[in-house]
Amino acid sequence: MNYRISQRAASLSPSLTLAIDALAKKMRADGMDVVGFGAGEPDFDTPQHIKEAAAKALADGFTKYTPSSGIPELRQAIADKFQRDNQLAYQPNQIIVSCGGKHSCYNVILATCQPGDEVIIPAPYWLSYPEMVKLAGATPVILPTTDQTEFRVAPGQLRAAITPRTRLFILNSPSNPTGSLYSPDEIRALGDICVEQGILIMSDEIYEKLVYDGARHASVASFSPAHYDHTIVVHGLAKAYSMTGWRLGYLAAPAPIAQAIDAIQSHSTSNPTSFAQKGGVAALNGPQDHLATWLAEYTRRRTYAHQRINAIPGLSCVNAKGAFYLFPNIARTGLKSREFCTRLLEQEKVAAVPGIAFGADDYFRISYATSMAQIEKGIDRLERFVRTLTR
């Protein structure tokens, strides 16, 4: 049988982050002592009151279909969150609840882009953005950045990349994979250009709650009515509430875009899991005190990892201002990222993600969303490995 694979599917690259995480777990299952720096998920448990809300929903028989865009109670809780945290006024009909932040991103791109369109994506980028753009038949236009600018795009760089075919600009702050954070003034300047040129912005703000050193997250939609009209905010519960496996994302958009996304979702996944949505209501409306504890621990881990990595001859690393990643520069080792990470895993049993997956081959990503004991062990091994390259 000749199984013809569609050109759309054949053009995609599998997720390296998921592949590396799966390999590390298999190696552990085979009895190897592997340190995993690959997964982008908190190592903390979901707060108890959230789990109890979902368990109660199950016990109450809340297990049937819901509206495809989410239950009214959750959409209202999300609208309240935007008003409370970001001073953004969205009506519940502008909110779409999805099966994870990744699903929200994909829905936005499908609803707004088509063949012939261009989508501007700063690099390093979350590895799924360009693949989603390809699935929509549009063309990713990559804007490279480096650690010299802490991986932030300058307004002039964005302006120079715009063509008559540009439809969407993807903004991710705080950033996966770099941990970089744009200041409010920088966010506004980028938003101003998009408003001036009539370009939509997909603002991925899923790491909003994970910022350090007194920094402040700002949503591009909050600066003016025009910014609001040009922006689709993508968000989710995975990172701030350790709900990665719950698959609950959400977005807020101008009503016509939200309506289009609702139609897409009604024919693809339909509704997010019913009882998980009750957990989502508890997450947004319930106590938030876990965040201070988590941030304090992330800060401790970040500080340790950053200092240790920068002390390794051959490596350099800018500090993260948000999320839970560091993105060290390996150019002085003489290796590109895939070979570096493959050899690191084979020789030292440390799993990290090659920067090539994020469009930056002179770097690799580590996640410090793991215990301090694992971080210490992993960086000891990383140092030993790099010293074999730089003797």
Number of C-alpha atoms within 10 A of each C-alpha: 3 4 5 7 9 8 9 12 11 9 12 14 12 12 12 19 21 14 14 22 19 15 16 25 17 13 14 15 11 9 9 12 13 22 24 27 24 26 24 22 18 21 13 14 10 18 17 9 14 22 19 14 20 21 17 15 18 15 11 10 11 18 13 9 13 17 14 20 26 26 20 14 14 25 26 18 18 27 21 20 17 18 13 11 13 15 14 19 16 21 16 21 19 22 27 27 29 30 21 22 25 20 21 26 27 18 24 23 24 20 18 16 21 17 12 11 19 22 27 22 23 24 21 27 26 17 21 18 18 23 21 22 26 21 20 20 18 23 22 21 18 16 19 16 19 15 18 8 11 18 23 23 21 14 17 11 14 17 13 9 13 20 11 9 13 23 23 26 24 20 23 24 28 26 27 25 28 35 26 26 27 24 15 15 12 17 21 21 16 22 28 18 17 25 18 10 15 14 20 21 26 24 21 25 22 24 24 23 19 23 23 17 9 7 14 17 22 22 25 29 26 17 18 12 10 16 22 22 15 21 26 25 26 24 26 29 22 22 20 23 22 16 26 19 11 19 19 26 26 26 29 28 25 18 16 11 16 22 18 16 26 26 16 17 22 14 10 11 13 19 23 24 20 20 22 24 28 23 26 28 20 20 24 17 14 12 12 12 9 13 14 12 10 18 19 12 16 25 21 13 20 25 13 16 24 18 14 16 21 16 13 17 15 19 17 20 21 21 21 25 26 30 30 29 27 27 29 22 24 21 15 14 17 12 15 19 24 19 11 23 22 18 15 19 22 11 13 19 21 26 27 28 29 27 29 18 24 25 20 20 18 22 31 25 28 25 26 29 25 21 13 17 10 17 22 16 13 22 18 15 19 20 18 15 18 18 14 9 14 12 7
